[in-house]
Amino acid sequence: SDLNAHRLAINVGDSLQIEADHQIRNLAVTGIYQDITNGGITAKIAADYSSEPVVREHYSIDLIDGVSLQAVTDRLASNIPAAKVFPLHLYRQQTLGTITDSLTVASVAIVVIALGINFLIGLFFITLEVKRRKREDANLKAIGFSERTVRSIYLIKGVLASLIGVLFAFLIVQTAGQYLFSGLFGLLGFGLKRLNFVVHPLFLIFWGGLLPVGMNALSNYLASAQVKETTIIDLDNA
């Protein structure tokens, strides 16, 4: 397995010496795979099966949809007392729990920081835009546009820009994100060669769409309040 290869400092093509059937055998490493069982420390060999008793055997069982995982686990554990029966997600938690927990904390921190930056940038940009468009806003008010209508112009522009940014970020994550994270974890030696992102629609819609756009809309609304200070006098002063 990948973690075992890191532990032994070997790569594909290297020779590995093991003891089997009371004999020393030299084996060639033909491939490295990713595994989460036994803490990620496993190995596979293509060789004749020995008739001597083995230390331990593993069996993986795939269940069809609708079958209770816990019920099958309890039944097998009851029928085969000598066996240890575990749901696979426990192996995953044991092997990758540290990584997933760290990613969760990092993800929450990144989301909070990103939302804060999004809010501040929106507030700063619209504040400058209101100052720059002071003459245009005064002209709109002079011909009959209400303050609410003028502010809605800034709001619509900000929301559209935010939507474009969210869509662009989503495309980047879906196309390059998996490869970037896979490469990063591979370099760090976490035993992960390839990651596939699992998208939760409701989570994505709220945290990745509605919340950033909402924060941008709030910053636009607060910053555009300066429009009420714009009067027809600004046409002469601009």
C-alpha positions as CSV (number, residue, x, y, z in Angstrom):
1,S,0.0,0.0,0.0
2,D,1.0,3.6,-0.4
3,L,1.6,4.2,3.3
4,N,3.5,0.9,3.6
5,A,5.7,2.0,0.7
6,H,6.4,5.3,2.4
7,R,7.2,3.5,5.7
8,L,9.7,1.2,3.9
9,A,11.0,3.8,1.5
10,I,10.5,1.7,-1.6
11,N,9.1,2.4,-5.1
12,V,7.9,0.4,-8.0
13,G,10.7,-1.7,-9.4
14,D,12.6,-2.0,-6.1
15,S,13.4,-5.4,-4.5
16,L,11.8,-6.3,-1.2
17,Q,13.1,-9.1,1.0
18,I,10.5,-11.0,3.1
19,E,10.4,-14.3,5.1
20,A,7.8,-16.8,4.1
21,D,7.5,-20.5,4.9
22,H,10.7,-20.2,6.9
23,Q,12.6,-19.0,3.8
24,I,13.9,-15.7,2.7
25,R,12.4,-14.5,-0.6
26,N,13.3,-11.5,-2.8
27,L,10.2,-10.0,-4.3
28,A,9.9,-7.2,-6.9
29,V,7.5,-4.3,-6.2
30,T,5.3,-4.1,-9.3
31,G,2.7,-1.6,-8.1
32,I,1.6,0.7,-5.2
33,Y,-2.1,1.0,-4.3
34,Q,-4.2,3.0,-1.8
35,D,-5.8,1.3,1.1
36,I,-7.5,2.2,4.4
37,T,-7.7,-1.2,6.1
38,N,-5.2,-2.1,8.8
39,G,-4.3,1.6,9.3
40,G,-3.3,1.7,5.6
41,I,-0.4,-0.6,6.1
42,T,-1.1,-3.6,3.8
43,A,0.6,-5.5,1.0
44,K,-0.5,-8.0,-1.8
45,I,1.5,-10.8,-3.3
46,A,1.1,-13.0,-6.4
47,A,2.4,-16.3,-5.2
48,D,1.3,-19.9,-4.5
49,Y,-0.8,-20.3,-1.4
50,S,0.8,-22.1,1.5
51,S,-1.1,-24.8,3.3
52,E,0.2,-23.6,6.7
53,P,-2.2,-21.6,8.9
54,V,-2.3,-17.9,8.2
55,V,-2.1,-15.3,10.9
56,R,-5.1,-13.3,9.7
57,E,-7.5,-13.1,6.7
58,H,-9.6,-10.2,5.5
59,Y,-12.9,-10.4,3.7
60,S,-14.7,-7.4,2.3
61,I,-18.5,-7.6,1.7
62,D,-20.4,-5.2,-0.5
63,L,-24.1,-4.7,0.5
64,I,-26.9,-3.9,-1.9
65,D,-28.9,-0.7,-1.4
66,G,-31.5,-0.8,1.3
67,V,-29.6,-3.3,3.5
68,S,-28.9,-2.1,7.0
69,L,-25.1,-2.1,7.5
70,Q,-25.4,-2.2,11.3
71,A,-27.8,-5.1,11.2
72,V,-25.5,-7.2,9.0
73,T,-22.5,-6.2,11.1
74,D,-24.2,-7.3,14.3
75,R,-25.4,-10.6,12.7
76,L,-22.0,-11.6,11.4
77,A,-20.4,-10.7,14.7
78,S,-22.9,-12.9,16.5
79,N,-22.6,-15.8,14.2
80,I,-18.8,-15.7,14.0
81,P,-17.6,-14.9,17.5
82,A,-13.9,-15.4,16.6
83,A,-14.1,-12.8,13.8
84,K,-13.8,-9.0,14.1
85,V,-16.5,-7.4,12.0
86,F,-16.2,-3.7,11.3
87,P,-18.1,-1.3,9.0
88,L,-15.6,0.0,6.5
89,H,-16.2,3.6,7.5
90,L,-14.5,2.8,10.9
91,Y,-11.4,1.8,8.9
92,R,-11.6,5.0,7.1
93,Q,-11.9,7.0,10.3
94,Q,-9.0,5.2,11.9
95,T,-6.7,5.7,8.8
96,L,-7.8,9.0,7.5
97,G,-9.5,10.5,10.6
98,T,-6.7,12.9,11.4
99,I,-6.7,14.2,7.8
100,T,-10.4,14.6,7.6
101,D,-10.7,16.3,11.0
102,S,-7.9,18.7,10.1
103,L,-9.5,19.4,6.7
104,T,-12.8,20.1,8.4
105,V,-11.3,22.7,10.8
106,A,-9.3,24.2,7.9
107,S,-12.4,24.3,5.7
108,V,-14.5,26.1,8.3
109,A,-11.7,28.6,8.9
110,I,-11.2,29.2,5.2
111,V,-15.0,29.7,4.7
112,V,-15.2,32.3,7.5
113,I,-12.1,34.2,6.3
114,A,-13.3,34.1,2.7
115,L,-16.7,35.5,3.7
116,G,-15.1,38.2,5.7
117,I,-12.8,39.2,2.8
118,N,-15.8,39.0,0.4
119,F,-17.7,41.4,2.6
120,L,-14.8,43.9,3.1
121,I,-14.0,43.9,-0.7
122,G,-17.6,44.5,-1.6
123,L,-17.9,47.3,1.0
124,F,-14.7,49.0,-0.2
125,F,-15.5,48.6,-3.9
126,I,-19.0,50.0,-3.7
127,T,-17.9,52.9,-1.5
128,L,-15.4,53.9,-4.1
129,E,-18.0,53.4,-6.9
130,V,-20.5,55.6,-5.1
131,K,-17.9,58.3,-4.8
132,R,-16.9,57.9,-8.5
133,R,-20.5,58.0,-9.7
134,K,-21.6,60.9,-7.6
135,R,-22.4,63.1,-10.6
136,E,-24.3,60.3,-12.4
137,D,-26.3,59.5,-9.3
138,A,-27.2,63.1,-8.8
139,N,-28.3,63.3,-12.5
140,L,-30.5,60.2,-12.0
141,K,-32.1,61.7,-8.9
142,A,-32.7,65.0,-10.8
143,I,-34.7,63.3,-13.6
144,G,-36.9,61.4,-11.1
145,F,-35.1,58.2,-10.0
146,S,-35.7,57.5,-6.3
147,E,-32.9,56.8,-3.9
148,R,-34.0,53.2,-3.6
149,T,-33.8,52.7,-7.4
150,V,-30.3,54.2,-7.6
151,R,-29.2,51.9,-4.7
152,S,-30.7,48.9,-6.5
153,I,-28.4,49.5,-9.4
154,Y,-25.3,49.0,-7.2
155,L,-27.0,46.0,-5.6
156,I,-27.7,44.3,-9.0
157,K,-24.2,44.9,-10.2
158,G,-22.6,43.5,-7.1
159,V,-24.8,40.4,-7.0
160,L,-24.1,39.7,-10.7
161,A,-20.3,40.1,-10.1
162,S,-20.6,37.8,-7.1
163,L,-22.5,35.1,-9.1
164,I,-19.9,35.2,-11.8
165,G,-17.2,34.7,-9.2
166,V,-19.0,31.8,-7.6
167,L,-19.5,30.0,-10.9
168,F,-15.9,30.5,-11.9
169,A,-14.7,29.2,-8.5
170,F,-17.0,26.2,-8.8
171,L,-15.6,25.4,-12.3
172,I,-12.0,25.6,-11.0
173,V,-12.7,23.3,-8.0
174,Q,-14.5,20.7,-10.2
175,T,-11.9,20.6,-12.9
176,A,-8.5,21.3,-11.2
177,G,-9.3,21.1,-7.4
178,Q,-9.2,17.3,-7.2
179,Y,-5.8,17.1,-9.0
180,L,-4.3,19.9,-6.9
181,F,-5.4,18.3,-3.6
182,S,-4.3,14.9,-4.7
183,G,-0.9,16.1,-5.6
184,L,-0.5,18.0,-2.4
185,F,-1.5,15.0,-0.2
186,G,0.8,12.8,-2.3
187,L,3.8,15.1,-1.6
188,L,3.0,15.3,2.1
189,G,3.0,11.5,2.3
190,F,-0.5,11.0,3.6
191,G,-1.1,7.8,1.6
192,L,-3.5,9.4,-0.8
193,K,-2.8,9.3,-4.5
194,R,-6.2,10.4,-5.8
195,L,-9.1,12.3,-4.3
196,N,-12.6,12.5,-5.7
197,F,-14.7,15.3,-4.3
198,V,-18.2,14.3,-3.2
199,V,-20.6,17.2,-3.9
200,H,-23.4,17.7,-1.4
201,P,-26.0,19.8,-3.4
202,L,-27.6,21.6,-0.4
203,F,-24.2,22.3,1.2
204,L,-22.8,23.6,-2.0
205,I,-25.9,25.8,-2.7
206,F,-25.8,27.4,0.8
207,W,-22.1,27.7,1.7
208,G,-20.8,28.0,-1.8
209,G,-23.6,30.1,-3.4
210,L,-26.2,31.7,-1.3
211,L,-23.9,32.8,1.6
212,P,-21.2,34.5,-0.5
213,V,-23.8,36.2,-2.7
214,G,-25.7,37.2,0.4
215,M,-22.6,38.7,2.1
216,N,-21.9,40.6,-1.1
217,A,-25.4,41.9,-1.2
218,L,-25.2,43.0,2.4
219,S,-22.0,44.9,1.8
220,N,-23.5,46.5,-1.3
221,Y,-26.6,47.6,0.6
222,L,-24.6,49.1,3.4
223,A,-22.1,50.9,1.2
224,S,-24.7,52.2,-1.2
225,A,-26.4,54.0,1.7
226,Q,-24.2,57.0,0.8
227,V,-26.4,57.6,-2.2
228,K,-28.9,59.4,0.1
229,E,-26.2,62.1,0.6
230,T,-26.1,62.8,-3.1
231,T,-28.3,65.7,-4.2
232,I,-28.8,67.9,-7.3
233,I,-26.2,70.3,-5.9
234,D,-23.6,67.7,-6.7
235,L,-24.3,68.3,-10.4
236,D,-22.7,71.7,-10.1
237,N,-19.9,70.6,-7.7
238,A,-18.9,67.6,-9.8
